[in-house]
Amino acid sequence: MYIYPAIDIKDGKCVRLVQGDKDQKTIYNDNPVKVALDWERKGAKILHIVDLDGAFCGESNNIQIINDIIDAVSIPVQIGGGFRTLDKIDLFLKNPKVKRVILGTSAITQPKLLEKALKKHGQRIAVGIDTKSGKVAIQGWVEETEIAYIDFAKQLENKGVNTVIHTDISKDGMLAGPNFQAISRMVKESNLNVIASGGVSSLKDIEILKQIGVKGVIIGKALYTGDILLDEALQYEEE
């Protein structure tokens, strides 16, 4: 299991949102590169980067900043937010430090893109399963679908997806604990490598998620507020 410090970028700054609401943002640092280097210095083995402008709009001005982060750190990264063309996916995956690209909206709205990306890049393609009340949400969590998250997970597995990032939007940024039940169900009812995200607020949360059998835990707000110290969280990692 790996611990993934989250770096969410909006308007070129490192921010955290509350329940995915772009109007409820807290700016933690004007320099995401500095943040990335700080997490690396504190022992992170991999980073989770989200281009929020890309997620909301499909296009963004954060590409250079993300590339600057990749160039600055010596550890791998995974990146999500706004990957809606094969060219963009190819561009980032040319860099060996990009462990995987995460498709979200496009995995539903452009199934052919997912298929082409999987065929070309295999396990370096992951899919974000963002949920509201058990249903999948897209377009930066703004638009809800009628697709049950567990059904979507099984569809992705059948298509050859290996890794998914599960986020319960109602938990994200709330520091109230993850949706253990939903995460546990996904682990038990699929053979996917599940990375848990949203609501992780204590070492106990990490311990429970490890017992559930997730392959990774993404921690955002709790690291920035100091509710979780990275060096303590890293003690739950295993190779």
C-alpha positions in Angstrom: 0.0 0.0 0.0 1.2 3.5 -0.8 0.5 6.9 0.7 -0.2 9.5 -2.0 0.0 13.2 -0.8 -2.4 15.1 -3.0 -1.5 18.3 -4.9 -4.7 19.8 -6.3 -4.0 22.7 -8.7 -6.4 25.5 -9.6 -5.5 28.8 -11.2 -1.8 27.8 -10.8 -2.1 27.4 -7.0 -2.2 24.5 -4.6 -5.7 24.4 -3.2 -8.2 22.1 -1.4 -12.0 22.1 -2.2 -14.9 21.1 0.0 -17.0 18.3 -1.5 -15.7 19.2 -4.9 -17.2 22.7 -4.8 -14.9 25.0 -6.8 -16.4 28.0 -5.0 -15.3 26.5 -1.6 -11.6 26.5 -2.1 -8.7 27.1 0.3 -5.4 28.2 -1.1 -2.6 26.5 0.8 0.3 27.6 -1.3 1.0 29.7 -4.4 3.8 27.4 -5.5 2.7 23.8 -6.2 6.3 22.9 -7.1 7.5 23.9 -3.6 4.7 21.8 -2.1 5.7 18.8 -4.2 9.4 19.1 -3.2 8.3 19.4 0.4 6.3 16.1 0.3 9.3 14.4 -1.4 11.6 15.7 1.3 9.4 14.3 4.0 9.5 10.9 2.5 6.7 10.6 -0.1 7.4 7.8 -2.6 4.7 9.0 -5.1 2.5 12.1 -5.6 -1.1 12.4 -6.7 -1.6 15.5 -8.8 -5.0 16.8 -9.9 -5.5 19.6 -12.5 -8.8 21.0 -11.2 -9.2 23.4 -14.0 -8.8 20.5 -16.4 -11.3 18.5 -14.5 -13.9 21.2 -14.6 -13.4 22.6 -18.0 -11.4 20.1 -20.0 -8.7 22.8 -20.7 -6.4 24.6 -18.3 -3.4 26.7 -18.0 -1.8 24.4 -15.4 0.1 22.2 -17.8 3.4 24.0 -17.4 3.2 23.9 -13.6 2.5 20.2 -13.7 5.5 19.6 -15.9 7.6 21.8 -13.6 6.6 19.5 -10.7 7.5 16.4 -12.7 10.9 17.9 -13.6 11.6 19.0 -10.0 10.9 15.8 -8.1 12.8 12.5 -8.4 9.8 10.4 -7.3 7.0 9.2 -9.6 3.6 11.0 -10.0 0.1 10.1 -11.0 -2.0 12.8 -12.7 -5.7 13.3 -13.2 -7.9 16.1 -14.5 -8.8 16.9 -18.0 -7.4 14.0 -19.9 -9.8 13.9 -22.8 -7.6 13.3 -25.8 -5.1 10.6 -26.6 -2.5 13.2 -27.6 -2.6 14.7 -24.1 -2.3 11.2 -22.5 0.6 10.3 -24.8 2.3 13.6 -24.0 2.5 13.0 -20.3 3.2 9.3 -20.5 6.3 10.0 -22.6 7.8 11.0 -19.3 8.9 7.9 -17.3 8.3 9.7 -14.0 4.6 9.7 -14.8 3.5 6.4 -13.3 -0.1 6.7 -14.5 -2.6 9.0 -16.0 -6.1 9.0 -14.5 -9.2 9.3 -16.7 -12.4 10.5 -15.2 -15.1 12.1 -17.3 -13.7 10.8 -20.5 -13.9 7.2 -19.3 -17.7 7.5 -19.4 -18.3 10.1 -22.2 -15.5 8.7 -24.5 -15.3 4.9 -24.0 -13.3 4.6 -27.3 -10.7 6.9 -25.8 -10.4 4.7 -22.8 -10.1 1.6 -25.0 -7.3 3.2 -27.2 -5.5 4.5 -24.1 -5.6 1.0 -22.5 -4.4 -0.7 -25.6 -1.5 1.7 -26.0 -0.5 2.2 -22.3 -1.9 -0.7 -20.4 -1.6 -0.4 -16.6 -0.4 3.2 -16.8 -4.0 4.1 -17.4 -6.2 4.4 -14.3 -9.8 5.6 -13.9 -11.2 7.8 -11.2 -14.6 6.6 -9.9 -16.1 9.7 -8.2 -19.4 9.0 -6.5 -22.4 10.9 -5.1 -24.9 8.7 -3.2 -23.5 5.6 -4.9 -23.7 7.0 -8.4 -20.9 8.1 -10.6 -20.3 11.9 -11.1 -18.4 13.5 -13.9 -17.3 16.9 -15.2 -15.3 17.7 -12.1 -17.9 16.2 -9.9 -20.6 18.6 -11.0 -22.7 16.3 -13.1 -24.3 13.2 -11.7 -25.0 10.1 -13.8 -27.4 7.2 -13.1 -24.5 4.7 -13.2 -24.0 2.8 -10.0 -20.4 2.9 -8.9 -20.0 -0.8 -8.4 -21.4 -1.5 -11.9 -19.0 0.9 -13.4 -16.1 -0.6 -11.6 -17.0 -4.1 -13.0 -17.3 -2.6 -16.5 -13.9 -1.1 -16.2 -12.4 -4.4 -15.0 -13.9 -6.1 -18.0 -12.3 -3.6 -20.3 -8.9 -4.3 -18.8 -8.5 -1.4 -16.3 -6.2 -2.4 -13.5 -6.3 0.5 -11.1 -9.1 2.8 -10.0 -9.3 5.8 -7.6 -12.5 5.8 -5.6 -13.7 9.1 -4.2 -16.9 9.7 -2.3 -17.5 13.4 -3.1 -19.6 13.9 0.1 -16.5 13.0 2.2 -13.9 15.0 0.3 -12.4 17.8 2.2 -14.6 17.2 5.2 -12.1 15.5 7.5 -14.9 13.2 8.6 -13.5 9.8 7.5 -13.8 7.9 4.2 -16.8 5.9 3.0 -15.4 2.6 4.3 -18.5 0.6 3.3 -18.4 1.6 -0.4 -14.6 1.1 -0.6 -14.8 -2.3 1.0 -17.5 -3.4 -1.4 -15.4 -2.4 -4.4 -12.4 -4.3 -3.1 -14.4 -7.4 -2.3 -16.5 -7.4 -5.5 -13.7 -6.7 -8.0 -10.1 -7.6 -8.7 -9.2 -4.0 -9.2 -6.4 -2.3 -7.4 -8.4 0.3 -5.4 -6.8 3.6 -4.3 -9.0 5.3 -1.7 -9.5 9.0 -1.7 -11.8 11.5 0.1 -12.2 12.2 3.8 -9.1 10.6 5.2 -8.5 12.5 8.4 -6.6 10.3 10.9 -4.1 7.5 11.2 -7.0 5.3 12.2 -8.6 5.9 8.8 -5.4 4.7 7.1 -5.2 1.6 9.3 -8.8 0.6 8.5 -8.3 1.2 4.8 -5.2 -1.0 4.9 -7.2 -3.7 6.6 -9.9 -3.4 3.9 -7.2 -4.1 1.3 -6.8 -1.0 -0.7 -3.5 -0.5 -2.7 -3.2 3.2 -1.9 -4.5 6.0 0.2 -4.7 9.6 -1.1 -4.4 12.2 1.6 -5.2 15.9 0.9 -6.6 18.3 3.4 -5.5 16.4 6.5 -1.9 16.8 5.5 -2.2 20.5 4.9 -4.0 21.1 8.2 -1.6 18.9 10.1 -4.3 16.5 11.2 -2.1 13.8 9.7 1.7 14.0 9.6 3.2 12.5 6.5 6.0 10.6 8.3 3.5 8.9 10.6 1.2 8.0 7.6 4.1 6.5 5.7 4.5 3.9 8.4 1.5 2.1 7.0 3.1 1.7 3.6 4.4 -1.6 2.4 6.2 -2.6 -0.7 
